[in-house]
Amino acid sequence: MRHRKDGYKLGRKTQHRWALFRNLLVALFRHERIETTEARAKAVRGLADHVVSLAKRENLHARRQVLALVPDPAVVGRVFDTIAARFADRNGGYTRIIKAGVRRGDAAPMVLLELVDRAPAPKEKAKADKKEKPPRSEAGVTGKRKKKEKAAAASA
């Protein structure tokens, strides 16, 4: 019987499972949004909420407790500096799970696990980073034809 036995085993031994949880937490707090399976997201969502609650306390003991769960000091600093400040007036529910279809290889249900008040990506920067394509008329021009057109343009 599984009475009063909560948690997800995910078909792994304890140390492997905890390594998976730590890696998912690091990725979540680094990128603020990750794509993973539904079972993994449900397993790690409570830990992520707990980490944010600890970070809101802002003392040394809480920082050490978070460092035990999130083994990247740079990410822990980010959790305490920016993420905890963002959730200062919220009393829980720091993550959200959005269904994202199924994985192509094995049809596992995939989800997006993200922080609720995620900062939107700047659209201007994304547009500036895109490489400009030449017009369609010039896109297929190569070899001898290109040299002829350059010579004709230079002589005219």
C-alpha positions in Angstrom: 0.0 0.0 0.0 1.1 3.5 -0.8 -0.7 5.3 2.0 0.9 8.6 2.9 3.7 7.9 0.4 4.1 11.0 -1.8 6.7 11.9 -4.4 7.7 10.7 -7.8 10.3 8.0 -8.3 10.6 8.4 -12.1 12.1 5.0 -12.5 15.4 6.1 -11.0 17.4 5.3 -7.9 17.5 8.0 -5.2 20.9 9.6 -6.1 20.1 9.7 -9.8 16.7 11.2 -9.1 18.1 13.9 -6.9 20.8 14.7 -9.5 18.0 15.1 -12.1 16.0 17.4 -9.8 19.1 19.6 -9.1 19.8 19.9 -12.8 16.2 20.8 -13.6 16.2 23.4 -10.8 19.5 25.0 -12.1 18.0 25.1 -15.7 14.7 26.5 -14.5 16.3 29.3 -12.5 18.9 30.1 -15.1 16.5 30.3 -18.1 13.2 30.8 -16.2 11.5 28.4 -18.6 12.3 24.8 -19.4 10.7 22.1 -21.6 10.5 18.7 -19.9 8.1 15.8 -19.4 5.0 16.2 -17.4 6.1 13.8 -14.7 9.4 15.5 -14.2 7.8 19.0 -14.1 5.3 17.8 -11.5 8.1 16.3 -9.4 10.3 19.4 -9.4 7.6 22.1 -9.2 7.3 21.7 -5.4 11.1 22.0 -5.0 11.2 25.1 -7.1 8.5 26.8 -5.0 10.4 25.8 -1.9 13.6 27.3 -3.2 11.8 30.6 -3.9 10.2 30.6 -0.5 13.7 30.1 1.1 15.2 32.8 -1.0 12.6 35.3 0.2 13.9 34.9 3.8 17.3 36.4 2.7 19.5 35.0 5.5 22.7 32.9 5.5 20.9 29.7 6.6 18.4 30.0 3.8 21.1 30.6 1.3 23.0 27.5 2.4 19.8 25.5 2.2 19.2 26.7 -1.4 22.8 25.9 -2.3 22.2 22.3 -1.2 19.4 22.1 -3.7 20.8 24.3 -6.5 24.5 23.5 -6.8 25.4 26.5 -8.9 26.5 29.6 -6.9 25.8 32.0 -9.8 22.2 30.7 -10.1 21.7 30.9 -6.3 22.8 34.5 -6.4 20.3 35.2 -9.2 17.5 33.5 -7.2 18.2 35.6 -4.1 18.8 38.9 -6.0 16.2 39.0 -8.8 13.8 36.1 -8.5 13.0 36.4 -4.8 12.5 40.2 -5.2 10.1 39.6 -8.0 7.9 37.3 -5.9 8.1 39.4 -2.7 4.3 40.0 -2.6 3.3 36.5 -3.7 2.6 33.8 -1.1 3.2 30.7 -3.3 2.5 29.3 -6.7 5.7 30.6 -8.3 5.7 28.1 -11.2 3.3 27.2 -13.9 3.0 24.1 -16.1 1.8 24.6 -19.7 1.1 21.5 -21.9 3.3 21.5 -25.0 2.2 18.4 -26.9 4.0 15.0 -27.1 7.6 14.1 -27.7 8.2 12.8 -31.2 10.2 9.7 -30.2 8.1 8.1 -27.6 5.0 10.3 -27.4 5.7 11.3 -23.8 3.6 14.3 -22.7 5.8 17.4 -22.8 5.2 20.6 -20.8 6.8 24.0 -20.3 7.7 24.6 -16.7 8.2 28.3 -16.1 8.2 31.0 -13.4 4.9 32.8 -13.2 6.2 36.4 -13.5 8.8 35.6 -16.1 10.4 38.7 -17.7 9.4 38.9 -21.4 12.1 38.6 -24.0 12.9 41.9 -25.7 11.5 41.7 -29.2 13.7 44.5 -30.6 16.9 42.6 -29.8 15.5 39.5 -31.5 14.7 41.4 -34.7 18.2 43.1 -34.7 19.9 39.7 -34.3 18.2 38.2 -37.4 20.3 38.1 -40.5 19.0 40.1 -43.4 18.3 38.0 -46.5 18.9 39.4 -50.0 15.9 39.9 -52.2 14.6 36.9 -54.0 15.9 38.1 -57.4 19.5 38.1 -56.1 19.3 35.0 -53.9 19.7 32.4 -56.7 22.3 34.4 -58.7 25.7 32.6 -58.7 28.7 31.9 -60.9 29.0 33.3 -64.4 25.6 35.0 -64.3 26.6 37.0 -61.3 29.9 38.1 -63.0 28.0 39.2 -66.1 25.6 41.3 -64.1 28.4 42.9 -62.2 30.2 43.7 -65.4 27.0 45.1 -67.0 26.4 47.3 -63.9 30.0 48.6 -63.9 29.9 49.5 -67.6 26.5 51.3 -67.3 
